[in-house]
Amino acid sequence: MDKKPKILIVDDRPENLVALEVILEDMDVELVRATSGNEALKHTLYHDFALALLDIQMPEMDGYELASILRAEEKTSRLPFIFISAVYTDHVDVFKGYEKGAFSCITKPFQPEMLLNKVKFFIEKHQQDMVMYQLSRNLKKKNTDLEEMNRELESFTYSVSHDLRAPLRAINGYTEILRRSYEPTLDDRGKRLLDKISLNTERMGVLIENLLAFSQLDRRNVHKAQVDMNALVREVLDEVHASMPYVRPQVRIAELQSAMGDRELLRQVLVNLIGNAFKYSGKKEEPVVEIGRDVVGGEAVFYVKDNGVGFDMEQAGRVFGVFQRLHEASEFEGTGIGLAIVERIISHHGGRVWAEAEVNKGASFYFTVPAE
């Protein structure tokens, strides 16, 4: 349960303190009494006050002197206080009160509602400040936690980049030694096993590369510029054709115009989407891949469509997850990270990505890149 805000009330006359307590009794605050300036200063050592109500005329140390000391101390330098007095009421004295740092001055006699309204204002402001202070602390802690997570991620990335690649290189090396030295003595089954070792280490290497790319996306700055999407698609198609020469779909390209984004990141998006379209339509007798751009509700929507195996839309929520595969690895190669990378890149651009599909009738992937 939150602590009640504390108000310091200072007056050398006990009856005045009682009067203040009566006026403020219905407020959800804790009142701390002081009958002198020295006693008030002692209280500030042990309490954190939201507000102070100070009498001006007091023996030994008057309200002005007390205010000066409060302003000079770091703990109470920002403490709001209100002067209450029946003695110093002319404009010179009021001005002096403000000069000493008072947030308000009230002269006696006064209406209780006047004091209540002023006190309520400062208490509400104090509570708002406390909320903002707590939010600031929470935000600072989250930033600290995030920095620690980033350091751990960098450590993980380093480990993946160096520690995991080394055993793979060793496996590949020993496999090649076995192949060169003992292949003549191996039967067909032994040769197939060596081929499987080589294939799986290659897949593991690709998986590591994709994991590294995915983990580094959040730390990569997005450098936006006008991107000629027609030229970029032609460049990506050449790359995909070279990597999958056995798949030759009919490719239909609509006029794409340009987009505002990071060319290298958008290139990765198209490599993954167009590569998937080739891969999943490759077993069709007449594979077709369409690449284009629509304007929906004033928003430019790019798409890559194919007439391949598609998928069940009940599984659509898994499509962009890491390691989420909707088809068996024995049917189609892949690491299950490509579409997660697509989603992360488009998200960093402030856009959206989604998919529509039907089993054995193909899939369509859409993404938006908001204008600058």
N, C-alpha and C positions, 0 to 999 in steps of 0.2 A: 504494500500500500504506500502511495506517495506521501512524503512528509508535508505537513502544513507549512505554507510560507510564514516566515517570522518577521514581526514588525518590532523595531526598537522604539519605545516611547520614553522620552527623557524630559523630566520636569522636576524642579526641586520641591514642589508642593504636592504632597500625596493626594490631596483632594482633586487636583487637576488630572493626575494619573487615573484616578477612579473615574472621573468624568469621561476621559478618553476610552477607557475600558468599556463603559456602559454604551458609548456610541458604537463601538466596534464589536460588541459582543455577539452579534448575529453573523459576523463574517467568519468564514472557515480559515482562520489564521491563528498563529500563536503569538501572544503579546509578551514581550520581555521588558520589564520595568528598569529604569535607572533614575536615581534622584540627583545625580551630579554628572558632570562631564567625565570625570575619572572613572566612575562606575560604568558609564556607557562604553568607554574605551575597553574596559576589562571584558565586558560582554562580547565585544567584537572579536576578541581572541578565541572565544569558544563557540560562537554562533555565526551562521551565514544568514544575513538579513536581506529581505527583499525590499525593505523600506524603513526609514527612520523618521519619527516625528519629534522635532526638537523645539524645546522652549528656548527663547533667546536670553532672557534675563535670569541668570543663575549665579550663585556665589562661586568664587574661586575660578571657575572657567565658564564663560558665557557661551551661548549657542554659536556665535560667530567663531570663536576660538576652537570649539569642538568641531565645527564644520571644516575648518582649515586643516585640522589634524586628520580627520577622516579622509579628506581629499588627498592628503600627502601619503597616506598608507596604501600600499599596493592592494591589500585585501579589500579595502573599502573605497578605493578611488572612484569606483563607478556606482557606488551605493546611492540611490536616489533618496533625498530627504526633503521634508516639508517643514518650514519654520512656522511655529504657532506662537503668537505673542499678542498681548494687550497693551504693551508699553511702547514698542517701536512701531508706529503705524504710519508715519509720514512717508513721502515718496523717497526721500534720501535713504531711510532705513530699509525700505523694501528693495531699493536698488542694491544696497550693500548686501542684503540677503542673497540676491541672485548672483552678485559678484563672488560670494563665497561658495557658490556652487549649488545653491538651493534649486530644486525643480519647481517649487511653488511656495508661496507665502500666504498664510491665513491670519487675519487679525480678529481678535476677540472683541465683542461677542460675535459668534458666527452660527449659521444654521447647521445643524448636524448633517443634513443632506449634502451640504457643500463639502465637508470633510470626507464623508462616505464616498462621494463620487470620485474625489481625487484619489483616495486610498484604493478604491476598486480599480481605477485606471492603472495605477502603478503595480498593483498585485497581478492584474491580468497580463500586463506587459512582462512582468517577471516570469510568470508561468509560460508565456510564449517563448521568452528567451531560454528558459530551461528546456523546453521541448526542442528548440533549435539547437541548443548545446548538445543535447542527447543525440539528436539526429546527426550532428556533425561528428560526434565521437563514434557513432555507429558506422558512419561513412568512412571515417579515417581507419577504423578497424577493418572494414571490408576491403579498403584499398591496400592495407597492409597484408591482409590474407591473400588478396589477388596477386600482389607482388611476390609473395612466398610461393603461390601456386605457379606463377610464371617462372620463377627460379627452378622449381621442381620440374616443370615442363622442359626447360632448357637442359636440365640434367638428364632427363629421360631421353630427349632428342639426341643428346651427345652419346648416351649409352646405346641407343638404337643404331645411331650412325656408325659407331666404332665397334662396340662390343658384340653386336649381333652379326655384323657383316663379316667379321674376322672368321668365325666358325664356318660360315657359308663358303667363303673363299677356300678354306681348308678342305671342306667336303668336295667342292668342285675340283680342287687340285688333286686330291687323292683318287677321285673318280677317273680323272683323265689318265693318271698314272696306271690305274688298274686297266683302263681301256687299252692303252698303248702296250703295256707289258704282258697282259694276260688274255687279250681278246682272242688270239688264235686258239687258246685252250678252253675258252668258255663255250658252253652250249647255248642254244637259243634262249633258254630261260635266263641264264646268267646275263646275257646281253640285254634282254628286256629289263632286268632289274637295274642294271647300270643306267639304262635310258630313263627309267623312272626316277632314279636318284637325281640325275641331271635335271630332269623336268621339274621335280619338286623343289630343288634348290633354286632354280630359276624363278619359280612362282614365289618362293619365299623372298627372294630379292626384290621382285616387283611389289610384293606386299609391304616390305619395309620402306621402299621408295614412296609408295602411296601414303603410308602412315606418316612419314616425315612431312610430306607435302600437306597433308591434312592438319597436322599439329602446328605447322608454321603459318597457316592461313591467318589465324587471329592476330599474329604479330606483324603481318605484312601490311604496309600502308597501301591504300587504294589511290593510285595516281590517275585521276580522271582526265580524259581528253576526248576529242571527237574521234570515233573509230569507224572506219569504212568497213561495215559489216559484210558487204559483197566481196571485197578483196580478202577479208579474213576468212570467210567461208570457203573461198576457192583454195586458199592456202591450207586450211584444215583438211579439205577433201583430198588434196594431193598427199598429205601425210597419212590419212586413213587408208587411201587406196594402196599406198606403199606398204603399210603394215598388214593389210588384209587383201593381198592380191587375188585370193581365191574367191572373194565375194565381189560381184559386179552388179549391184542393183541399178535400176533406172533411177537417176537422181533428178528431181525437179526442184529448181531454185527460183523463188519469186524475188521481186525487187525488195531488197532489205533496207536500203537507205543507210543512215549512220546512227550510231548510238553514243551516248556520253558514258565513258567508263574506262577502266584499266585494260588496255589492249591484251596484255599477257594473261590476265585473269579471265577475260572473256574468251580468249583463245582456248584456255583450259576447259571452260564450260562447253564450247562447241566440240572440242576433241572428244570429251566424254559422251556428250549426247549423240553426236553423229557416229562415233565409234560404236556405241550401243545399238543405234539404228541399223548399222551394217551387220553387226553380230547377230542380233535377234531376228533379222529378216533374211539372213543368209541361207537358211534352209528352205526357203520358199522357192517354188519353180520360177516365179517372176517377181523377185523382190523389188520393192519401190520405197524410196526415201524422199520425203518432201521437206524442204527447208524454206521458211518464209516469215512474213511479218504481217500482223493484222493491227488495226486500231480499234480497241474496244473501250467504249466510254471515254474517249479522248486519250487513252493510255496505249502506248506502243507495246505490242506483245509479240515476241519472237517465238517460233516453234520449230520443232524437229519431229517429224512423223514417220512411221514405218508401217508396213503391212505384215509384220512378223508374228511371233508367237504371242505377244501381248501378255496380259496378266489379269487376274481377278481383282476388280476394284475394291473388294473387301480387304485386300492386302495393301491398298494404296498408302495407308499410314506408315507402312514399313519401308516404302520405296527409297526414301532419302536418309535412312538410318545407316550408321556405320556397321559394316559386316552383315547387312541385311540382304539376303539373296532370295529371289522369288523362283529361281530355277536351279536345278541341281548342277553342281560344278562339272559333273560328267557330261552334261548337255552343252553347257556354255562356260568357257573360261572366264575368270574374273576374280577380283578380290572383295567385292562388296563395298568399296569405298568411293568409287567414282561419282555416284549420284549424291553422296554426302558432301563431297567436295563441291559439286555444282550448287547445292543448296547453300553451303557456307559462303561461297563467292558471291552469289546473287544477293544473299542477306547483307553482306558487307557493302554492296552497292545500294542498299536500301530498296531492293526490289523483291519480287515474289517468284516462286517457282512451284509448279504443280503438274500433275500427270493425269491423263485419261487413257483408258485401255479396255480391251475386251479380249478374252482368251481366243487365241488363234486368228485374231482379226487386227492385230497391231496395237501400237501404243503411240501416244502423242505427248510430248513434253513441251511445256510452255514456260517462258520466263520474261519478266519485265525488267527494264533498266530505266529508272526514273530520269527525267530530264534534269539538267543542272539547275 
